[in-house]
Amino acid sequence: MSDTINPAAGGSGSRPAGRALSGQTGAGTAPETRGRTTIADSVVEKIAGMATREVAGIHSLGSGMSRTLGAVTDKVSGGRPSVSRGVKVEVGERQAAVDLDVVVEYGFAIVDLAAEVRNSVITAVERMTGLEVVEVNITVDDIHLPDEEDDEDDGGRVQ
């Protein structure tokens, strides 16, 4: 039996003409087969950015120029720093790749810190999105020394 009728071919017209249904339907059908979920790159960027910032020893994210421009933008807009600054992702149907630009606090072992960041990002992205993270590439752009002032925390001369 078909859900399609052709009134020109002598159908009675009592049932509305429509498109034939494809795929499984009904109460017994698994929910994951009843539609499609698309996850935007920006969503994965935010998840990866938050997971990276949660690791002790990460001072900030972004390369030198993006940090500078971001600090200016944050002050002009009065907003908070962008969670996805320093994070780039490629998202496919089932997989994601993440690239991070980080600034490390002085005194932390970079190799150990990178492993911890990878673990944190992979765990968060895979748990929240269901995507397989195929790689997390980390570029350490700078190291933050204890006696350096933060450009981002600078309140200016007038309070």
N, C-alpha and C positions, 0 to 999 in steps of 0.2 A: 504494500500500500504506500502511496506517495502523498506528501503534503502539497503537491503541486497539481493544480487542475488547469486545463486550458479551455476557457469558455468558447473560443473559436472552434474547438473541435467537438462541440456538442455537450459541454459540461452544463450542468443545470444552473450554475451560478449561485446556488444556495450556500456554498462554502466560499469564503474569500480566496482569491488566487494569491499565491505567495511563493516564496522561495523554499526549496527543499531544505530541511534541516540536515546539517552534517555533524558528525561527532556524536559522542555518547551524551545522553541527557538523563535526568531522573535522579531520584533520591539515592540510588545505589552507585552513582558516579562519583569518583574521587574529586574533591574540591579543586585540586591543582590542575585538573584537566578542563576546568570550566572557565577558562579565560587566560589572559596574558598579563603579566606584571612587567613593567618596564621601569628600571631604576636609572635615574639621570646621573650623569657624571658628577654633578655638583653635590649630590647626596653622598656618594662614595668619598668625594674630597673632604666633606665635612666630617664624616665618620673617621677617616684616616687622620685628619688634622687633630681631632679631639683625642684619639687614641695615642698619637705621638706626644701631644702636650702632657698627657698623664704620666709619662715616663720621667722619673727623677733624673736630672742631668741634662735635660733638653731646656735650653734657655729660651729659644724662639725658633720660628720657622721662617724660611724665605732667604733668598740670596741678598747680598748687600743692597742692590738697587731696589728690589721689591720691598725690602724692609724699610728703606728710606721713604719711598713713595707711599707705602702703607701707613707709616707713622704720620706723615703729613695729611693724608686723606682722613685718618682717624681723628686728628685734631680739628680739621676743618669741619667734618661732619658731626663731631662730638660723639661719635659712636665708639663701639668697642672694636678691637682688632679683628680682622677677618679670620675666621677659623680655618679657611681653606688657603690662606696665604702660604706659599712654599710647598703646596701639594698639587700634583698633576696626576690624573688618572686616565686610563683607557678602559672603558667598560664594554664588554661584549655581551652576548646573550647569556653565557654561563660563567665567564671568567672576567677578572679585573687585574690590571697591572697598576702599581702605584710608584710614583717618583716623589721623593721628599728632599727638600733643601733645608738643612737644620743648622742651628748654632748650638754648640755644646758648652756646658759649664766647665770651667777649668777644674781638673782633678779627677774627672770621670774617664775611665778607660773607654776609648771610642769604640773598639771592637765589641766589648761587652754591651755597651750602650746601644750600638747598632743592632745587635742580636735581640735585645730587649724590645727595641722599637719595632723591629720586624714581627716579633711574636705578638706584641700588643695590637698592631695594625691588622695582621692576618686574622687574629682571633675576633676582633671587633667587626671587621668588614664581613667575614664569613658568617658570623653569628647573626648579624643584623640584616644582611642582604641575601644570604644563601649563595652568593657568588663564590667561586673558587679564586683565591688570590694566587696568581701564578708567579708574581715577583714583586718585591718591594726594594727599589733601588734608593739608596741613601747617599746624598752628597753632603758632606760636612763643609759648609762654606766659611765658618769662622768658629773661634773659641772665645767664650766670654770670660774675661779675667775678673777676679773679685774687685779690683780697684777701678774698673771701668764704669762710667755712668751709662745708664740706659737712656737712649734717645726717646724711647717710647714712654718712659716714666717722667720725663722732664716736664714739670708743671709750668715752666716759664718764669718770668720775673714777677708777674702780677698774679695774685691769687684771688 
